[in-house]
């Protein structure tokens, strides 16, 4: 009986002209998003890879000069795209992908596409993830809102129930039939994604299969939750019109209003400092000392350098920096670089925690909008979330301090106050190896996502319970 109901539901759906138009448009949008997403991914990957290589060549082939001056010449760090950025570009448009690394200054990531796109960027790029998160639930609603309410209005539901068909068989049949119709979209999506993962990606990345399967699992749970919710609402609604209004209202709230509200509320509750506030506070702390720190970082900058100078004179048993066997100017510059690096790491860590607190607050809204939980999980698995962006920021800053240590170290070891002239070339610059980004592992990308996984599963379970309870009530109507 279940299969007969499923077959009848499937046939009715695919014979409906509106369904054919809807599934045709949805399929066209998905194919378009895959094509444009892949083209964008391939183009950006090639550009960033070529830019990183060109930057390395420029660094090695710069004119012969003082190594510290070379540190001012600097390097650029380019963030490779996430392993599944063609599917879900996450926060890519809002977080920078390039950092200029230079002496004496810690820079933030630049090149944010959203800054150039204006108001249009608020709607996001046309990606498979966006279509599946927003438009697929709408299609499910349009397919299933009349599953029970429509049959109630036409009188066929009473006839079916009078034949002794159990509510369980009725629900499972309609669930299978509607799922089969949805599979006409899902199966091609899975096939295209598999082809891209297997043959199309220009970047080498490990565990793509695991990431792809996880994405598939999360989106199937999301689809199932919306499908069961739609059937449940249809079962308790007296009319198809009432079911449609209820479901469309929830869809609009869950996919448009609540995600935006969650972002705005998180920024109000956990505000971030402005660019100028951040740098002013970090700079003042470097000059005056880091409150609560241990050792020399707690002292004012001048006193810190003076203590280091005295210790150095004592170490080499000399009375003046002029008599040191190393170059004091470069040594003192490196003291300030290390001091600033440690202080900025503290402030960058505070800023990072603010971002993660904002993200956690937004994720709590997943309790009333399953899309919010899915969105976070999708970005994490695709490698386009906050964890991946912060990994890039940190590795770039680590590369920066390593570059400066290498260049200042050349001056410290090869010059003195009496003979400060030192000009280096390629043999010196080659000591700074090209920047290499190491992407987080899958487990690292999913760190902190347990709540979202639990919420998404809860939505599916609660929707299933709601649908069974709603259909069981049909017996008394």
C-alpha positions in Angstrom: 0.0 0.0 0.0 2.8 2.4 0.8 4.4 1.9 -2.6 1.1 2.4 -4.3 0.5 5.7 -2.5 4.0 6.8 -3.3 3.6 5.9 -7.0 0.3 7.8 -7.2 1.9 10.8 -5.5 4.9 10.8 -7.8 2.8 10.4 -10.9 0.5 13.2 -9.9 3.4 15.5 -9.3 5.3 14.9 -12.5 2.1 15.3 -14.6 1.5 18.7 -13.0 2.6 21.4 -15.5 3.5 23.7 -12.6 5.8 21.1 -11.3 7.5 20.6 -14.6 8.1 24.3 -14.9 9.4 24.6 -11.3 11.7 21.6 -11.5 12.9 22.8 -14.9 13.8 26.3 -13.6 15.4 24.8 -10.5 17.5 22.4 -12.6 18.5 25.3 -14.9 19.5 27.5 -11.9 21.6 24.6 -10.4 23.4 23.9 -13.6 24.1 27.6 -14.1 25.3 28.0 -10.6 27.6 24.9 -11.0 29.1 26.2 -14.2 29.6 29.8 -13.0 30.8 28.6 -9.6 33.4 26.2 -11.2 34.5 28.9 -13.7 34.9 31.4 -10.9 36.8 28.8 -8.8 39.2 27.9 -11.6 39.8 31.5 -12.5 40.5 32.7 -9.0 42.7 29.6 -8.3 44.8 30.3 -11.3 45.1 34.0 -10.6 46.1 33.5 -6.9 48.5 30.8 -7.7 50.2 32.8 -10.4 50.2 35.9 -8.2 51.8 34.0 -5.3 54.5 32.7 -7.6 55.1 36.1 -9.2 55.4 37.6 -5.7 58.0 35.1 -4.8 60.0 35.9 -8.0 59.8 39.6 -7.3 61.1 39.0 -3.7 64.0 36.9 -4.9 64.9 39.2 -7.8 64.6 42.6 -6.1 67.6 44.9 -6.3 70.5 44.3 -4.0 69.8 46.2 -0.8 70.0 46.3 3.0 68.1 43.2 4.3 65.9 45.3 6.6 64.9 47.5 3.6 64.0 44.2 1.9 61.7 43.5 4.8 60.0 46.8 4.0 59.7 45.7 0.4 57.7 42.9 1.9 55.7 39.9 0.6 52.1 39.2 -0.2 50.2 36.2 1.1 47.3 34.9 -1.0 44.7 32.7 0.4 43.9 29.7 -1.7 40.2 29.0 -2.1 38.5 26.4 0.1 38.4 22.8 -1.3 34.6 23.1 -2.1 34.4 26.9 -2.7 32.8 26.3 -6.1 29.8 24.8 -4.2 29.6 27.2 -1.3 31.8 30.3 -1.2 30.9 31.1 2.4 32.4 34.2 3.8 34.8 34.6 0.9 33.2 37.7 -0.5 33.3 39.4 2.9 36.8 38.3 4.2 40.0 39.4 2.5 42.1 37.0 0.5 45.4 39.0 0.3 47.7 40.3 3.1 50.7 42.6 2.6 53.4 41.5 5.0 55.9 44.2 5.8 58.2 45.3 8.6 56.8 47.3 11.5 53.2 46.9 10.6 50.5 44.2 11.0 48.0 44.5 8.1 44.6 42.9 7.8 43.4 40.9 4.8 42.3 42.9 1.8 40.5 42.3 -1.5 36.9 41.8 -0.4 34.6 41.4 -3.4 31.6 42.6 -1.4 33.2 46.0 -1.1 33.1 46.4 -4.9 29.6 44.9 -5.5 27.6 47.3 -3.3 24.0 46.4 -2.4 23.9 43.6 -4.9 26.3 41.6 -2.7 23.7 41.3 0.1 21.9 38.7 -2.0 25.1 36.6 -2.4 26.5 34.9 -5.4 24.5 32.4 -7.3 26.0 29.2 -5.9 24.6 25.6 -5.6 24.6 26.0 -1.8 22.4 29.2 -2.0 19.9 27.5 -4.3 19.7 24.4 -2.2 19.4 26.3 1.1 16.8 28.9 -0.1 15.0 27.7 -3.3 14.9 24.0 -2.7 12.7 24.4 0.5 10.4 26.7 -1.5 10.1 24.0 -4.2 9.3 21.4 -1.5 6.6 23.7 -0.1 5.0 24.2 -3.6 5.1 20.4 -4.2 3.7 19.3 -0.8 1.5 22.0 0.7 -1.6 20.3 -0.8 -0.6 16.7 -0.1 -3.2 16.3 2.6 -5.1 19.7 2.7 -5.8 19.4 -1.1 -7.2 15.9 -0.7 -9.3 17.0 2.3 -10.9 19.7 0.2 -11.6 17.4 -2.7 -13.0 14.7 -0.5 -10.5 12.0 -1.6 -8.8 11.9 1.8 -12.0 10.7 3.5 -12.4 8.0 0.9 -8.8 6.8 1.3 -9.1 6.7 5.1 -12.4 4.8 4.8 -10.5 2.0 3.0 -8.6 1.3 6.1 -5.3 2.8 5.0 -3.2 3.5 8.1 -2.0 7.0 8.8 1.6 5.7 8.9 1.2 4.2 5.4 -0.4 7.4 4.1 2.5 9.6 5.4 5.2 7.2 4.3 3.7 6.9 0.9 3.4 10.6 0.3 6.9 11.1 1.8 8.4 8.5 -0.6 6.5 9.9 -3.6 7.5 13.5 -3.0 11.0 12.4 -2.2 11.2 10.6 -5.6 10.1 13.8 -7.3 12.7 15.8 -5.4 15.3 13.2 -6.4 14.9 14.4 -10.0 16.9 17.4 -8.8 19.1 15.9 -6.1 20.5 13.1 -8.2 21.8 15.3 -11.0 23.3 17.6 -8.3 25.1 14.7 -6.7 26.3 13.5 -10.1 27.7 16.9 -11.1 29.4 17.4 -7.8 31.0 13.9 -8.0 32.3 14.7 -11.5 33.7 18.1 -10.4 35.3 16.5 -7.3 36.8 13.7 -9.3 38.0 15.4 -12.4 37.5 19.1 -12.4 39.2 20.8 -9.5 42.5 22.4 -10.3 43.6 22.5 -6.7 45.0 19.6 -4.8 43.1 18.9 -1.7 42.8 15.9 0.6 39.6 14.3 1.9 37.4 15.8 -0.8 35.4 12.6 -0.8 34.7 12.8 2.9 33.8 16.5 2.6 31.5 15.7 -0.3 29.7 12.9 1.5 29.3 15.1 4.6 27.8 17.9 2.5 25.4 15.4 0.9 24.4 14.1 4.3 23.7 17.5 5.8 21.7 18.7 2.8 19.6 15.5 2.8 18.8 16.0 6.5 17.8 19.6 5.7 15.6 18.5 2.8 14.0 15.8 4.9 13.2 18.2 7.7 11.5 20.6 5.3 9.6 17.8 3.6 8.3 16.4 6.8 7.4 19.8 8.1 5.5 20.6 4.9 3.5 17.3 5.1 2.8 17.9 8.7 1.4 21.5 8.1 -0.6 20.2 5.2 -2.1 17.5 7.4 -3.3 20.0 10.1 -4.5 22.7 7.8 -8.1 22.8 6.8 -7.4 24.3 3.4 -4.6 24.3 0.9 -4.5 28.0 0.9 -4.0 28.1 4.7 -1.2 25.5 4.5 0.5 27.5 1.7 0.4 30.8 3.6 1.7 29.1 6.8 4.6 27.4 5.0 5.6 30.4 2.8 5.6 32.6 5.9 7.9 30.2 7.7 10.1 29.9 4.7 10.5 33.6 4.3 11.2 34.0 8.1 13.7 31.1 8.1 15.7 31.9 5.0 15.6 35.7 4.8 14.5 37.5 8.0 16.1 35.4 10.7 19.6 35.0 9.2 19.9 38.8 8.8 18.4 39.4 12.2 20.8 36.9 13.8 23.8 38.7 12.2 22.6 42.1 13.3 21.9 41.0 16.9 25.2 39.2 17.3 27.0 42.4 16.2 25.1 44.5 18.7 25.5 42.0 21.6 29.2 41.3 20.8 30.5 44.4 19.1 33.8 44.5 17.2 36.3 47.4 17.5 36.7 49.6 14.5 39.9 49.4 12.4 41.2 52.6 13.9 40.3 51.6 17.5 42.1 48.3 17.1 45.3 49.9 15.8 45.3 52.7 18.3 44.8 50.4 21.3 47.5 48.0 20.1 49.9 50.8 19.4 49.4 52.4 22.8 49.8 49.1 24.5 53.1 48.5 22.7 54.3 51.9 23.9 53.1 51.7 27.5 53.2 47.9 28.1 50.7 45.1 28.1 48.7 45.1 31.3 48.7 41.8 33.1 51.5 40.4 31.1 54.6 38.8 32.6 58.1 39.8 31.9 59.3 42.7 29.7 56.0 43.0 27.8 54.5 44.6 30.9 57.0 47.4 30.8 57.0 50.5 28.6 58.7 50.1 25.3 61.7 52.3 26.2 62.4 50.5 29.4 62.1 47.2 27.7 64.7 48.1 25.1 67.0 49.6 27.8 66.9 46.3 29.8 67.7 44.3 26.7 70.6 46.7 25.9 72.0 46.3 29.4 71.7 42.5 29.2 73.4 42.5 25.9 76.3 44.6 27.1 76.7 42.3 30.1 76.6 39.2 27.9 79.5 40.5 25.7 81.3 42.2 28.6 81.5 45.6 26.9 80.5 49.1 28.0 79.0 50.5 24.8 76.8 49.3 22.0 79.6 50.6 19.7 81.8 47.8 21.0 79.3 45.0 20.5 80.2 42.3 17.9 76.7 42.5 16.6 74.6 45.3 15.1 72.7 46.9 17.9 70.3 48.9 15.7 69.1 45.7 13.9 69.0 43.9 17.3 66.8 46.7 18.8 64.5 46.7 15.8 64.0 43.0 16.2 63.2 43.5 19.9 60.4 45.9 18.9 59.2 43.5 16.1 59.0 40.6 18.6 57.3 42.9 21.2 54.8 44.1 18.7 54.2 40.6 17.3 53.4 39.3 20.8 51.1 42.2 21.6 49.3 42.1 18.3 48.8 38.4 18.7 47.1 39.0 21.9 44.8 41.6 20.4 44.2 39.5 17.2 43.3 36.6 19.5 40.8 38.8 21.3 39.3 39.8 17.9 39.2 36.2 16.8 37.3 35.2 19.9 34.8 38.0 19.3 34.2 36.7 15.8 33.7 33.2 17.1 31.3 34.4 19.8 29.3 36.3 17.1 29.2 33.1 15.0 28.1 31.0 18.0 25.3 33.5 18.8 24.1 33.4 15.2 24.2 29.6 15.3 21.8 29.6 18.2 19.1 31.0 15.9 19.3 27.7 14.2 16.7 26.6 16.8 14.1 28.6 14.9 15.7 28.4 11.4 17.3 25.2 10.1 18.9 27.1 7.3 21.2 28.9 9.8 22.6 25.6 11.1 23.0 24.2 7.6 24.7 27.3 6.4 27.4 27.1 9.1 27.9 23.4 8.4 28.1 23.9 4.7 30.7 26.6 5.0 32.7 24.6 7.4 32.8 21.5 5.2 33.4 23.5 2.0 36.4 25.2 3.7 35.0 28.7 3.3 34.1 29.4 6.9 35.6 31.4 9.8 38.0 28.6 10.9 39.7 28.6 7.5 39.8 32.4 7.3 41.5 32.7 10.7 44.0 29.9 9.7 45.0 32.0 6.8 45.3 35.2 8.9 47.5 33.4 11.5 49.8 31.6 9.1 50.3 34.9 7.2 51.3 36.7 10.4 53.6 33.8 11.3 55.3 34.0 7.9 55.6 37.8 8.4 57.6 37.5 11.7 59.7 34.8 10.2 60.6 36.9 7.2 61.6 39.8 9.5 63.6 37.6 11.8 65.5 36.3 8.8 66.3 39.7 7.4 67.1 41.4 10.7 69.1 38.3 11.6 71.4 38.9 8.6 72.1 42.4 9.8 72.6 41.4 13.4 75.1 38.7 12.6 77.0 40.3 9.7 77.4 44.0 10.7 78.4 46.1 13.7 77.8 49.6 14.9 81.3 50.5 13.5 80.7 48.8 10.2 76.9 48.9 9.5 77.0 48.7 5.7 75.6 45.5 4.4 74.0 44.9 1.0 72.4 41.6 0.3 71.1 39.9 -2.8 69.3 36.8 -3.9 71.5 34.6 -1.7 70.1 36.5 1.3 66.5 36.9 0.1 66.3 33.1 -0.7 66.5 32.4 3.1 62.8 33.5 3.2 60.9 30.6 1.7 57.7 31.3 -0.3 54.5 31.5 1.7 52.6 28.2 1.8 49.1 28.0 3.1 48.2 24.8 5.0 44.4 24.4 5.0 42.7 23.0 8.2 41.8 19.3 8.3 38.2 18.4 8.1 38.0 17.8 11.8 39.6 21.3 12.4 37.1 22.9 10.0 34.2 21.2 11.9 35.5 22.3 15.3 32.7 24.0 17.1 30.0 22.7 14.8 28.6 20.0 17.2 25.7 22.3 18.2 24.7 22.9 14.5 24.8 19.2 13.8 22.6 18.5 16.8 20.2 21.3 15.9 19.9 20.1 12.3 19.2 16.5 13.4 16.7 17.8 16.0 14.9 19.7 13.2 14.6 16.4 11.2 13.4 14.4 14.3 11.0 17.0 15.5 9.6 17.5 12.0 9.1 13.7 11.7 7.3 13.5 15.1 5.2 16.5 14.1 4.2 14.9 10.8 3.3 11.6 12.3 1.2 13.2 15.1 -0.5 15.5 12.5 -1.4 12.6 10.2 -2.6 10.5 13.1 -5.1 13.2 13.9 -6.6 12.7 10.5 -8.5 9.6 11.8 -10.8 11.8 13.9 -11.6 14.3 11.1 
